[in-house]
């Protein structure tokens, strides 16, 4: 029981999805995202693909688009998982 409780607590603290996502205030300098301001490891890995125009600068629009894409992927993953659970 203790192991379960500790695991659950760690998952709550480190999780980056859905309504559990910590309030994130990404910083932008000269219109470009400051990469160190993003603390979520999942989001950091997605940022590699966010620079769609390949100019080395992730703008507000590119960042917002990437966030929406992540939310959509998580929603689809959750729906697929619920469908498997129902079977």
mmCIF file as gemmi writes it, N, C-alpha and C atoms, coordinates in Angstrom:
data_model
loop_
_atom_site.group_PDB
_atom_site.id
_atom_site.type_symbol
_atom_site.label_atom_id
_atom_site.label_alt_id
_atom_site.label_comp_id
_atom_site.label_asym_id
_atom_site.label_entity_id
_atom_site.label_seq_id
_atom_site.pdbx_PDB_ins_code
_atom_site.Cartn_x
_atom_site.Cartn_y
_atom_site.Cartn_z
_atom_site.occupancy
_atom_site.B_iso_or_equiv
_atom_site.pdbx_formal_charge
_atom_site.auth_seq_id
_atom_site.auth_asym_id
_atom_site.pdbx_PDB_model_num
ATOM 1 N N . UNK Axp A 1 ? 0.818 -1.188 0 1 0 ? 1 A 1
ATOM 2 C CA . UNK Axp A 1 ? 0 0 0 1 0 ? 1 A 1
ATOM 3 C C . UNK Axp A 1 ? 0.871 1.265 0 1 0 ? 1 A 1
ATOM 4 N N . UNK Axp A 2 ? 1.952 1.224 0.776 1 0 ? 2 A 1
ATOM 5 C CA . UNK Axp A 2 ? 2.843 2.384 0.845 1 0 ? 2 A 1
ATOM 6 C C . UNK Axp A 2 ? 3.502 2.629 -0.506 1 0 ? 2 A 1
ATOM 7 N N . UNK Axp A 3 ? 3.941 1.558 -1.167 1 0 ? 3 A 1
ATOM 8 C CA . UNK Axp A 3 ? 4.575 1.69 -2.475 1 0 ? 3 A 1
ATOM 9 C C . UNK Axp A 3 ? 3.594 2.3 -3.474 1 0 ? 3 A 1
ATOM 10 N N . UNK Axp A 4 ? 2.348 1.848 -3.451 1 0 ? 4 A 1
ATOM 11 C CA . UNK Axp A 4 ? 1.334 2.403 -4.338 1 0 ? 4 A 1
ATOM 12 C C . UNK Axp A 4 ? 1.133 3.888 -4.069 1 0 ? 4 A 1
ATOM 13 N N . UNK Axp A 5 ? 1.031 4.257 -2.801 1 0 ? 5 A 1
ATOM 14 C CA . UNK Axp A 5 ? 0.815 5.663 -2.446 1 0 ? 5 A 1
ATOM 15 C C . UNK Axp A 5 ? 1.982 6.535 -2.891 1 0 ? 5 A 1
ATOM 16 N N . UNK Axp A 6 ? 3.199 6.057 -2.696 1 0 ? 6 A 1
ATOM 17 C CA . UNK Axp A 6 ? 4.365 6.822 -3.138 1 0 ? 6 A 1
ATOM 18 C C . UNK Axp A 6 ? 4.4 6.957 -4.654 1 0 ? 6 A 1
ATOM 19 N N . UNK Axp A 7 ? 4.115 5.876 -5.355 1 0 ? 7 A 1
ATOM 20 C CA . UNK Axp A 7 ? 4.075 5.919 -6.818 1 0 ? 7 A 1
ATOM 21 C C . UNK Axp A 7 ? 3.012 6.883 -7.325 1 0 ? 7 A 1
ATOM 22 N N . UNK Axp A 8 ? 1.863 6.849 -6.697 1 0 ? 8 A 1
ATOM 23 C CA . UNK Axp A 8 ? 0.772 7.74 -7.083 1 0 ? 8 A 1
ATOM 24 C C . UNK Axp A 8 ? 1.164 9.199 -6.852 1 0 ? 8 A 1
ATOM 25 N N . UNK Axp A 9 ? 1.796 9.48 -5.723 1 0 ? 9 A 1
ATOM 26 C CA . UNK Axp A 9 ? 2.212 10.852 -5.412 1 0 ? 9 A 1
ATOM 27 C C . UNK Axp A 9 ? 3.248 11.35 -6.408 1 0 ? 9 A 1
ATOM 28 N N . UNK Axp A 10 ? 4.206 10.512 -6.759 1 0 ? 10 A 1
ATOM 29 C CA . UNK Axp A 10 ? 5.231 10.903 -7.731 1 0 ? 10 A 1
ATOM 30 C C . UNK Axp A 10 ? 4.595 11.155 -9.092 1 0 ? 10 A 1
ATOM 31 N N . UNK Axp A 11 ? 3.667 10.304 -9.485 1 0 ? 11 A 1
ATOM 32 C CA . UNK Axp A 11 ? 2.994 10.483 -10.775 1 0 ? 11 A 1
ATOM 33 C C . UNK Axp A 11 ? 2.215 11.79 -10.811 1 0 ? 11 A 1
ATOM 34 N N . UNK Axp A 12 ? 1.572 12.15 -9.73 1 0 ? 12 A 1
ATOM 35 C CA . UNK Axp A 12 ? 0.812 13.397 -9.675 1 0 ? 12 A 1
ATOM 36 C C . UNK Axp A 12 ? 1.735 14.605 -9.81 1 0 ? 12 A 1
ATOM 37 N N . UNK Axp A 13 ? 2.898 14.52 -9.205 1 0 ? 13 A 1
ATOM 38 C CA . UNK Axp A 13 ? 3.826 15.653 -9.215 1 0 ? 13 A 1
ATOM 39 C C . UNK Axp A 13 ? 4.506 15.803 -10.565 1 0 ? 13 A 1
ATOM 40 N N . UNK Axp A 14 ? 4.9 14.701 -11.194 1 0 ? 14 A 1
ATOM 41 C CA . UNK Axp A 14 ? 5.712 14.767 -12.407 1 0 ? 14 A 1
ATOM 42 C C . UNK Axp A 14 ? 4.911 14.703 -13.693 1 0 ? 14 A 1
ATOM 43 N N . UNK Axp A 15 ? 3.655 14.459 -13.619 1 0 ? 15 A 1
ATOM 44 C CA . UNK Axp A 15 ? 2.84 14.298 -14.814 1 0 ? 15 A 1
ATOM 45 C C . UNK Axp A 15 ? 2.656 15.63 -15.538 1 0 ? 15 A 1
ATOM 46 N N . UNK Axp A 16 ? 2.669 15.597 -16.884 1 0 ? 16 A 1
ATOM 47 C CA . UNK Axp A 16 ? 2.559 16.817 -17.697 1 0 ? 16 A 1
ATOM 48 C C . UNK Axp A 16 ? 1.328 16.799 -18.59 1 0 ? 16 A 1
ATOM 49 N N . UNK Axp A 17 ? 0.313 16.112 -18.225 1 0 ? 17 A 1
ATOM 50 C CA . UNK Axp A 17 ? -0.802 16.002 -19.161 1 0 ? 17 A 1
ATOM 51 C C . UNK Axp A 17 ? -2.095 16.527 -18.555 1 0 ? 17 A 1
ATOM 52 N N . UNK Axp A 18 ? -2.983 16.886 -19.459 1 0 ? 18 A 1
ATOM 53 C CA . UNK Axp A 18 ? -4.327 17.276 -19.079 1 0 ? 18 A 1
ATOM 54 C C . UNK Axp A 18 ? -4.403 18.356 -18.028 1 0 ? 18 A 1
ATOM 55 N N . UNK Axp A 19 ? -5.409 18.267 -17.173 1 0 ? 19 A 1
ATOM 56 C CA . UNK Axp A 19 ? -5.619 19.269 -16.142 1 0 ? 19 A 1
ATOM 57 C C . UNK Axp A 19 ? -4.56 19.204 -15.047 1 0 ? 19 A 1
ATOM 58 N N . UNK Axp A 20 ? -3.736 18.185 -15.055 1 0 ? 20 A 1
ATOM 59 C CA . UNK Axp A 20 ? -2.685 18.057 -14.052 1 0 ? 20 A 1
ATOM 60 C C . UNK Axp A 20 ? -1.417 18.793 -14.459 1 0 ? 20 A 1
ATOM 61 N N . UNK Axp A 21 ? -1.395 19.348 -15.658 1 0 ? 21 A 1
ATOM 62 C CA . UNK Axp A 21 ? -0.202 20.032 -16.132 1 0 ? 21 A 1
ATOM 63 C C . UNK Axp A 21 ? 0.089 21.246 -15.256 1 0 ? 21 A 1
ATOM 64 N N . UNK Axp A 22 ? 1.296 21.355 -14.779 1 0 ? 22 A 1
ATOM 65 C CA . UNK Axp A 22 ? 1.624 22.505 -13.951 1 0 ? 22 A 1
ATOM 66 C C . UNK Axp A 22 ? 1.479 23.801 -14.739 1 0 ? 22 A 1
ATOM 67 N N . UNK Axp A 23 ? 1.13 24.856 -14.047 1 0 ? 23 A 1
ATOM 68 C CA . UNK Axp A 23 ? 1.019 26.15 -14.71 1 0 ? 23 A 1
ATOM 69 C C . UNK Axp A 23 ? 2.361 26.481 -15.314 1 0 ? 23 A 1
ATOM 70 N N . UNK Axp A 24 ? 2.362 26.631 -16.609 1 0 ? 24 A 1
ATOM 71 C CA . UNK Axp A 24 ? 3.609 26.887 -17.304 1 0 ? 24 A 1
ATOM 72 C C . UNK Axp A 24 ? 3.569 28.292 -17.881 1 0 ? 24 A 1
ATOM 73 N N . UNK Axp A 25 ? 4.59 29.018 -17.642 1 0 ? 25 A 1
ATOM 74 C CA . UNK Axp A 25 ? 4.716 30.369 -18.173 1 0 ? 25 A 1
ATOM 75 C C . UNK Axp A 25 ? 5.95 30.415 -19.062 1 0 ? 25 A 1
ATOM 76 N N . UNK Axp A 26 ? 5.824 29.964 -20.322 1 0 ? 26 A 1
ATOM 77 C CA . UNK Axp A 26 ? 6.993 29.995 -21.192 1 0 ? 26 A 1
ATOM 78 C C . UNK Axp A 26 ? 7.417 31.44 -21.449 1 0 ? 26 A 1
ATOM 79 N N . UNK Axp A 27 ? 8.699 31.626 -21.551 1 0 ? 27 A 1
ATOM 80 C CA . UNK Axp A 27 ? 9.229 32.973 -21.777 1 0 ? 27 A 1
ATOM 81 C C . UNK Axp A 27 ? 9.643 33.117 -23.229 1 0 ? 27 A 1
ATOM 82 N N . UNK Axp A 28 ? 9.367 34.296 -23.757 1 0 ? 28 A 1
ATOM 83 C CA . UNK Axp A 28 ? 9.746 34.618 -25.123 1 0 ? 28 A 1
ATOM 84 C C . UNK Axp A 28 ? 10.62 35.864 -25.091 1 0 ? 28 A 1
ATOM 85 N N . UNK Axp A 29 ? 11.738 35.807 -25.803 1 0 ? 29 A 1
ATOM 86 C CA . UNK Axp A 29 ? 12.613 36.97 -25.951 1 0 ? 29 A 1
ATOM 87 C C . UNK Axp A 29 ? 12.735 37.27 -27.431 1 0 ? 29 A 1
ATOM 88 N N . UNK Axp A 30 ? 12.483 38.506 -27.792 1 0 ? 30 A 1
ATOM 89 C CA . UNK Axp A 30 ? 12.517 38.927 -29.193 1 0 ? 30 A 1
ATOM 90 C C . UNK Axp A 30 ? 11.622 38.053 -30.068 1 0 ? 30 A 1
ATOM 91 N N . UNK Axp A 31 ? 10.511 37.596 -29.511 1 0 ? 31 A 1
ATOM 92 C CA . UNK Axp A 31 ? 9.544 36.794 -30.255 1 0 ? 31 A 1
ATOM 93 C C . UNK Axp A 31 ? 9.888 35.319 -30.334 1 0 ? 31 A 1
ATOM 94 N N . UNK Axp A 32 ? 11.001 34.894 -29.714 1 0 ? 32 A 1
ATOM 95 C CA . UNK Axp A 32 ? 11.429 33.495 -29.754 1 0 ? 32 A 1
ATOM 96 C C . UNK Axp A 32 ? 11.325 32.867 -28.361 1 0 ? 32 A 1
ATOM 97 N N . UNK Axp A 33 ? 10.919 31.615 -28.335 1 0 ? 33 A 1
ATOM 98 C CA . UNK Axp A 33 ? 10.777 30.884 -27.079 1 0 ? 33 A 1
ATOM 99 C C . UNK Axp A 33 ? 12.143 30.66 -26.434 1 0 ? 33 A 1
ATOM 100 N N . UNK Axp A 34 ? 12.21 30.91 -25.135 1 0 ? 34 A 1
ATOM 101 C CA . UNK Axp A 34 ? 13.405 30.578 -24.352 1 0 ? 34 A 1
ATOM 102 C C . UNK Axp A 34 ? 13.23 29.122 -23.932 1 0 ? 34 A 1
ATOM 103 N N . UNK Axp A 35 ? 14.042 28.236 -24.476 1 0 ? 35 A 1
ATOM 104 C CA . UNK Axp A 35 ? 13.867 26.8 -24.291 1 0 ? 35 A 1
ATOM 105 C C . UNK Axp A 35 ? 13.949 26.382 -22.82 1 0 ? 35 A 1
ATOM 106 N N . UNK Axp A 36 ? 14.766 27.047 -22.028 1 0 ? 36 A 1
ATOM 107 C CA . UNK Axp A 36 ? 14.913 26.694 -20.615 1 0 ? 36 A 1
ATOM 108 C C . UNK Axp A 36 ? 13.664 26.993 -19.797 1 0 ? 36 A 1
ATOM 109 N N . UNK Axp A 37 ? 12.735 27.789 -20.334 1 0 ? 37 A 1
ATOM 110 C CA . UNK Axp A 37 ? 11.532 28.129 -19.585 1 0 ? 37 A 1
ATOM 111 C C . UNK Axp A 37 ? 10.495 27.008 -19.63 1 0 ? 37 A 1
ATOM 112 N N . UNK Axp A 38 ? 10.705 26.013 -20.492 1 0 ? 38 A 1
ATOM 113 C CA . UNK Axp A 38 ? 9.793 24.868 -20.6 1 0 ? 38 A 1
ATOM 114 C C . UNK Axp A 38 ? 10.333 23.762 -19.708 1 0 ? 38 A 1
ATOM 115 N N . UNK Axp A 39 ? 9.568 23.394 -18.684 1 0 ? 39 A 1
ATOM 116 C CA . UNK Axp A 39 ? 10.024 22.417 -17.686 1 0 ? 39 A 1
ATOM 117 C C . UNK Axp A 39 ? 9.534 21.001 -17.959 1 0 ? 39 A 1
ATOM 118 N N . UNK Axp A 40 ? 8.474 20.837 -18.705 1 0 ? 40 A 1
ATOM 119 C CA . UNK Axp A 40 ? 7.886 19.524 -18.962 1 0 ? 40 A 1
ATOM 120 C C . UNK Axp A 40 ? 8.749 18.738 -19.959 1 0 ? 40 A 1
ATOM 121 N N . UNK Axp A 41 ? 9.252 17.553 -19.56 1 0 ? 41 A 1
ATOM 122 C CA . UNK Axp A 41 ? 10.096 16.763 -20.466 1 0 ? 41 A 1
ATOM 123 C C . UNK Axp A 41 ? 9.392 16.352 -21.751 1 0 ? 41 A 1
ATOM 124 N N . UNK Axp A 42 ? 8.109 16.022 -21.665 1 0 ? 42 A 1
ATOM 125 C CA . UNK Axp A 42 ? 7.368 15.64 -22.868 1 0 ? 42 A 1
ATOM 126 C C . UNK Axp A 42 ? 7.281 16.811 -23.835 1 0 ? 42 A 1
ATOM 127 N N . UNK Axp A 43 ? 7.024 17.992 -23.295 1 0 ? 43 A 1
ATOM 128 C CA . UNK Axp A 43 ? 6.91 19.167 -24.145 1 0 ? 43 A 1
ATOM 129 C C . UNK Axp A 43 ? 8.269 19.527 -24.746 1 0 ? 43 A 1
ATOM 130 N N . UNK Axp A 44 ? 9.329 19.377 -23.984 1 0 ? 44 A 1
ATOM 131 C CA . UNK Axp A 44 ? 10.664 19.659 -24.504 1 0 ? 44 A 1
ATOM 132 C C . UNK Axp A 44 ? 10.992 18.754 -25.686 1 0 ? 44 A 1
ATOM 133 N N . UNK Axp A 45 ? 10.584 17.493 -25.6 1 0 ? 45 A 1
ATOM 134 C CA . UNK Axp A 45 ? 10.856 16.589 -26.716 1 0 ? 45 A 1
ATOM 135 C C . UNK Axp A 45 ? 10.029 16.95 -27.946 1 0 ? 45 A 1
ATOM 136 N N . UNK Axp A 46 ? 8.855 17.504 -27.759 1 0 ? 46 A 1
ATOM 137 C CA . UNK Axp A 46 ? 8.018 17.916 -28.889 1 0 ? 46 A 1
ATOM 138 C C . UNK Axp A 46 ? 8.495 19.226 -29.515 1 0 ? 46 A 1
ATOM 139 N N . UNK Axp A 47 ? 9.202 20.037 -28.747 1 0 ? 47 A 1
ATOM 140 C CA . UNK Axp A 47 ? 9.672 21.321 -29.258 1 0 ? 47 A 1
ATOM 141 C C . UNK Axp A 47 ? 10.612 21.173 -30.44 1 0 ? 47 A 1
ATOM 142 N N . UNK Axp A 48 ? 11.246 20.02 -30.555 1 0 ? 48 A 1
ATOM 143 C CA . UNK Axp A 48 ? 12.148 19.765 -31.684 1 0 ? 48 A 1
ATOM 144 C C . UNK Axp A 48 ? 11.396 19.922 -33 1 0 ? 48 A 1
ATOM 145 N N . UNK Axp A 49 ? 10.13 19.548 -33 1 0 ? 49 A 1
ATOM 146 C CA . UNK Axp A 49 ? 9.324 19.572 -34.219 1 0 ? 49 A 1
ATOM 147 C C . UNK Axp A 49 ? 8.488 20.847 -34.35 1 0 ? 49 A 1
ATOM 148 N N . UNK Axp A 50 ? 8.536 21.739 -33.371 1 0 ? 50 A 1
ATOM 149 C CA . UNK Axp A 50 ? 7.67 22.917 -33.364 1 0 ? 50 A 1
ATOM 150 C C . UNK Axp A 50 ? 8.136 24.004 -34.324 1 0 ? 50 A 1
ATOM 151 N N . UNK Axp A 51 ? 9.41 24.076 -34.626 1 0 ? 51 A 1
ATOM 152 C CA . UNK Axp A 51 ? 9.947 25.122 -35.492 1 0 ? 51 A 1
ATOM 153 C C . UNK Axp A 51 ? 9.656 24.76 -36.944 1 0 ? 51 A 1
ATOM 154 N N . UNK Axp A 52 ? 8.44 25.053 -37.381 1 0 ? 52 A 1
ATOM 155 C CA . UNK Axp A 52 ? 7.984 24.608 -38.701 1 0 ? 52 A 1
ATOM 156 C C . UNK Axp A 52 ? 8.674 25.328 -39.857 1 0 ? 52 A 1
ATOM 157 N N . UNK Axp A 53 ? 9.081 26.579 -39.655 1 0 ? 53 A 1
ATOM 158 C CA . UNK Axp A 53 ? 9.746 27.29 -40.747 1 0 ? 53 A 1
ATOM 159 C C . UNK Axp A 53 ? 11.272 27.163 -40.703 1 0 ? 53 A 1
ATOM 160 N N . UNK Axp A 54 ? 11.781 26.366 -39.751 1 0 ? 54 A 1
ATOM 161 C CA . UNK Axp A 54 ? 13.21 26.035 -39.633 1 0 ? 54 A 1
ATOM 162 C C . UNK Axp A 54 ? 14.121 27.258 -39.598 1 0 ? 54 A 1
ATOM 163 N N . UNK Axp A 55 ? 13.698 28.286 -38.853 1 0 ? 55 A 1
ATOM 164 C CA . UNK Axp A 55 ? 14.53 29.481 -38.748 1 0 ? 55 A 1
ATOM 165 C C . UNK Axp A 55 ? 15.246 29.565 -37.407 1 0 ? 55 A 1
ATOM 166 N N . UNK Axp A 56 ? 15.135 28.526 -36.583 1 0 ? 56 A 1
ATOM 167 C CA . UNK Axp A 56 ? 15.804 28.497 -35.288 1 0 ? 56 A 1
ATOM 168 C C . UNK Axp A 56 ? 15.073 29.262 -34.199 1 0 ? 56 A 1
ATOM 169 N N . UNK Axp A 57 ? 13.854 29.707 -34.476 1 0 ? 57 A 1
ATOM 170 C CA . UNK Axp A 57 ? 13.068 30.487 -33.526 1 0 ? 57 A 1
ATOM 171 C C . UNK Axp A 57 ? 11.659 29.897 -33.447 1 0 ? 57 A 1
ATOM 172 N N . UNK Axp A 58 ? 11.227 29.541 -32.246 1 0 ? 58 A 1
ATOM 173 C CA . UNK Axp A 58 ? 9.863 29.05 -32.047 1 0 ? 58 A 1
ATOM 174 C C . UNK Axp A 58 ? 9.017 30.229 -31.594 1 0 ? 58 A 1
ATOM 175 N N . UNK Axp A 59 ? 8.117 30.655 -32.456 1 0 ? 59 A 1
ATOM 176 C CA . UNK Axp A 59 ? 7.274 31.819 -32.18 1 0 ? 59 A 1
ATOM 177 C C . UNK Axp A 59 ? 6.087 31.421 -31.31 1 0 ? 59 A 1
ATOM 178 N N . UNK Axp A 60 ? 5.322 32.428 -30.875 1 0 ? 60 A 1
ATOM 179 C CA . UNK Axp A 60 ? 4.1 32.164 -30.095 1 0 ? 60 A 1
ATOM 180 C C . UNK Axp A 60 ? 3.166 31.256 -30.876 1 0 ? 60 A 1
ATOM 181 N N . UNK Axp A 61 ? 2.993 31.538 -32.168 1 0 ? 61 A 1
ATOM 182 C CA . UNK Axp A 61 ? 2.072 30.758 -32.995 1 0 ? 61 A 1
ATOM 183 C C . UNK Axp A 61 ? 2.537 29.31 -33.118 1 0 ? 61 A 1
ATOM 184 N N . UNK Axp A 62 ? 3.833 29.1 -33.331 1 0 ? 62 A 1
ATOM 185 C CA . UNK Axp A 62 ? 4.358 27.741 -33.442 1 0 ? 62 A 1
ATOM 186 C C . UNK Axp A 62 ? 4.219 27.001 -32.115 1 0 ? 62 A 1
ATOM 187 N N . UNK Axp A 63 ? 4.473 27.694 -31.014 1 0 ? 63 A 1
ATOM 188 C CA . UNK Axp A 63 ? 4.347 27.088 -29.69 1 0 ? 63 A 1
ATOM 189 C C . UNK Axp A 63 ? 2.897 26.704 -29.412 1 0 ? 63 A 1
ATOM 190 N N . UNK Axp A 64 ? 1.965 27.602 -29.701 1 0 ? 64 A 1
ATOM 191 C CA . UNK Axp A 64 ? 0.544 27.306 -29.481 1 0 ? 64 A 1
ATOM 192 C C . UNK Axp A 64 ? 0.08 26.139 -30.34 1 0 ? 64 A 1
ATOM 193 N N . UNK Axp A 65 ? 0.554 26.096 -31.579 1 0 ? 65 A 1
ATOM 194 C CA . UNK Axp A 65 ? 0.198 25 -32.475 1 0 ? 65 A 1
ATOM 195 C C . UNK Axp A 65 ? 0.716 23.668 -31.943 1 0 ? 65 A 1
ATOM 196 N N . UNK Axp A 66 ? 1.936 23.669 -31.432 1 0 ? 66 A 1
ATOM 197 C CA . UNK Axp A 66 ? 2.522 22.461 -30.866 1 0 ? 66 A 1
ATOM 198 C C . UNK Axp A 66 ? 1.744 22.014 -29.635 1 0 ? 66 A 1
ATOM 199 N N . UNK Axp A 67 ? 1.341 22.965 -28.769 1 0 ? 67 A 1
ATOM 200 C CA . UNK Axp A 67 ? 0.56 22.625 -27.58 1 0 ? 67 A 1
ATOM 201 C C . UNK Axp A 67 ? -0.778 22.002 -27.968 1 0 ? 67 A 1
ATOM 202 N N . UNK Axp A 68 ? -1.449 22.582 -28.954 1 0 ? 68 A 1
ATOM 203 C CA . UNK Axp A 68 ? -2.732 22.033 -29.404 1 0 ? 68 A 1
ATOM 204 C C . UNK Axp A 68 ? -2.554 20.626 -29.952 1 0 ? 68 A 1
ATOM 205 N N . UNK Axp A 69 ? -1.468 20.418 -30.69 1 0 ? 69 A 1
ATOM 206 C CA . UNK Axp A 69 ? -1.182 19.096 -31.24 1 0 ? 69 A 1
ATOM 207 C C . UNK Axp A 69 ? -0.953 18.091 -30.123 1 0 ? 69 A 1
ATOM 208 N N . UNK Axp A 70 ? -0.211 18.486 -29.082 1 0 ? 70 A 1
ATOM 209 C CA . UNK Axp A 70 ? 0.023 17.597 -27.949 1 0 ? 70 A 1
ATOM 210 C C . UNK Axp A 70 ? -1.275 17.243 -27.239 1 0 ? 70 A 1
ATOM 211 N N . UNK Axp A 71 ? -2.135 18.236 -27.046 1 0 ? 71 A 1
ATOM 212 C CA . UNK Axp A 71 ? -3.415 17.984 -26.375 1 0 ? 71 A 1
ATOM 213 C C . UNK Axp A 71 ? -4.263 17.024 -27.193 1 0 ? 71 A 1
ATOM 214 N N . UNK Axp A 72 ? -4.241 17.199 -28.523 1 0 ? 72 A 1
ATOM 215 C CA . UNK Axp A 72 ? -5.018 16.325 -29.402 1 0 ? 72 A 1
ATOM 216 C C . UNK Axp A 72 ? -4.496 14.89 -29.312 1 0 ? 72 A 1
ATOM 217 N N . UNK Axp A 73 ? -3.164 14.722 -29.326 1 0 ? 73 A 1
ATOM 218 C CA . UNK Axp A 73 ? -2.58 13.382 -29.224 1 0 ? 73 A 1
ATOM 219 C C . UNK Axp A 73 ? -2.951 12.729 -27.899 1 0 ? 73 A 1
ATOM 220 N N . UNK Axp A 74 ? -2.889 13.501 -26.81 1 0 ? 74 A 1
ATOM 221 C CA . UNK Axp A 74 ? -3.215 12.948 -25.493 1 0 ? 74 A 1
ATOM 222 C C . UNK Axp A 74 ? -4.681 12.559 -25.42 1 0 ? 74 A 1
ATOM 223 N N . UNK Axp A 75 ? -5.547 13.39 -25.988 1 0 ? 75 A 1
ATOM 224 C CA . UNK Axp A 75 ? -6.98 13.095 -25.986 1 0 ? 75 A 1
ATOM 225 C C . UNK Axp A 75 ? -7.253 11.806 -26.761 1 0 ? 75 A 1
ATOM 226 N N . UNK Axp A 76 ? -6.609 11.663 -27.946 1 0 ? 76 A 1
ATOM 227 C CA . UNK Axp A 76 ? -6.798 10.454 -28.743 1 0 ? 76 A 1
ATOM 228 C C . UNK Axp A 76 ? -6.263 9.231 -28.013 1 0 ? 76 A 1
ATOM 229 N N . UNK Axp A 77 ? -5.112 9.379 -27.369 1 0 ? 77 A 1
ATOM 230 C CA . UNK Axp A 77 ? -4.526 8.269 -26.624 1 0 ? 77 A 1
ATOM 231 C C . UNK Axp A 77 ? -5.454 7.841 -25.481 1 0 ? 77 A 1
ATOM 232 N N . UNK Axp A 78 ? -5.999 8.823 -24.79 1 0 ? 78 A 1
ATOM 233 C CA . UNK Axp A 78 ? -6.911 8.53 -23.68 1 0 ? 78 A 1
ATOM 234 C C . UNK Axp A 78 ? -8.17 7.828 -24.184 1 0 ? 78 A 1
ATOM 235 N N . UNK Axp A 79 ? -8.705 8.278 -25.323 1 0 ? 79 A 1
ATOM 236 C CA . UNK Axp A 79 ? -9.905 7.654 -25.873 1 0 ? 79 A 1
ATOM 237 C C . UNK Axp A 79 ? -9.614 6.223 -26.302 1 0 ? 79 A 1
ATOM 238 N N . UNK Axp A 80 ? -8.447 5.997 -26.922 1 0 ? 80 A 1
ATOM 239 C CA . UNK Axp A 80 ? -8.08 4.64 -27.335 1 0 ? 80 A 1
ATOM 240 C C . UNK Axp A 80 ? -7.917 3.73 -26.121 1 0 ? 80 A 1
ATOM 241 N N . UNK Axp A 81 ? -7.325 4.261 -25.069 1 0 ? 81 A 1
ATOM 242 C CA . UNK Axp A 81 ? -7.136 3.472 -23.853 1 0 ? 81 A 1
ATOM 243 C C . UNK Axp A 81 ? -8.488 3.119 -23.231 1 0 ? 81 A 1
ATOM 244 N N . UNK Axp A 82 ? -9.418 4.063 -23.23 1 0 ? 82 A 1
ATOM 245 C CA . UNK Axp A 82 ? -10.748 3.8 -22.669 1 0 ? 82 A 1
ATOM 246 C C . UNK Axp A 82 ? -11.484 2.769 -23.5 1 0 ? 82 A 1
ATOM 247 N N . UNK Axp A 83 ? -11.308 2.804 -24.829 1 0 ? 83 A 1
ATOM 248 C CA . UNK Axp A 83 ? -11.955 1.811 -25.681 1 0 ? 83 A 1
ATOM 249 C C . UNK Axp A 83 ? -11.408 0.423 -25.409 1 0 ? 83 A 1
ATOM 250 N N . UNK Axp A 84 ? -10.084 0.317 -25.195 1 0 ? 84 A 1
ATOM 251 C CA . UNK Axp A 84 ? -9.48 -0.981 -24.882 1 0 ? 84 A 1
ATOM 252 C C . UNK Axp A 84 ? -9.988 -1.481 -23.526 1 0 ? 84 A 1
ATOM 253 N N . UNK Axp A 85 ? -10.155 -0.584 -22.581 1 0 ? 85 A 1
ATOM 254 C CA . UNK Axp A 85 ? -10.626 -0.969 -21.253 1 0 ? 85 A 1
ATOM 255 C C . UNK Axp A 85 ? -12.065 -1.468 -21.292 1 0 ? 85 A 1
ATOM 256 N N . UNK Axp A 86 ? -12.865 -0.91 -22.219 1 0 ? 86 A 1
ATOM 257 C CA . UNK Axp A 86 ? -14.254 -1.313 -22.334 1 0 ? 86 A 1
ATOM 258 C C . UNK Axp A 86 ? -14.397 -2.708 -22.942 1 0 ? 86 A 1
ATOM 259 N N . UNK Axp A 87 ? -13.415 -3.143 -23.717 1 0 ? 87 A 1
ATOM 260 C CA . UNK Axp A 87 ? -13.498 -4.463 -24.374 1 0 ? 87 A 1
ATOM 261 C C . UNK Axp A 87 ? -13.302 -5.587 -23.451 1 0 ? 87 A 1
